[in-house]
Amino acid sequence: MTPAITEADIEHANLATLKALGYAVVSGPTIAPEESGAMVGRWDDVVLRGRRWRG
C-alpha cells in the first residue's frame, strides 16, 4: 500500500514554503566543503555560521 503522503511530498512542500518566505534553496552538493561555493567547513557541520539566507 502506497502512503498518501510521502517524505518527498513533505520535503517539497517545506522547501516551497521556505522559498516563499525569502530563503534560498540550494542542494547539498552545491555548498559542500570541497566546492567553491562551500558554506560548511566539514560535512558534519550542521550550523551555517555567519551566513545570511534571507534576501
N, C-alpha and C positions, 0 to 999 in steps of 0.2 A: 504494500500500500504506500503510495507516494504522499508525503506530508503536504498539507495545504500551503504551508509557508516554509520555505527552506532558509538555511543560513545565508545563502547568496541573496535571497529576496530581502532579508533584513539588512545585510551589508549594503546593498544598492540603495535602499531607502534611507539609511543613515547617512551615506555619502552624499546623496542628493540633498538632504536636509542641511548638512554642514556646508555644502557648496552654496545653497540658497542663503545661508547666514553670512556668507562672505569669506569662508575658509577656502584655502587652496587644497585641492585634492590631487595628490601625486602618488605614483606607485612606489613601492619599496625599493625596487632596483634603481630608480632614479635618484634616490637620496642615500644609497648605500655608501658605506665608508670608503670604498675604493674608487668611487665615481667622482667626477669633477664637481658635481652638484651635491656632494656629501653634506648631510645635515646631522650625521651621527659620527662619532669617532670610532665606535666599535659596534658590532651587531647587537651586543647585549645592552646598549644604551636605550633606555625607554623614555627619557625626557629629552626633548629637543630644546636645550637651554639656549637662551639668547635669540630665539627665532621669533619673528613676527609673522603670524599666519593670517591675520585678517587684513584685508585690503583697505 
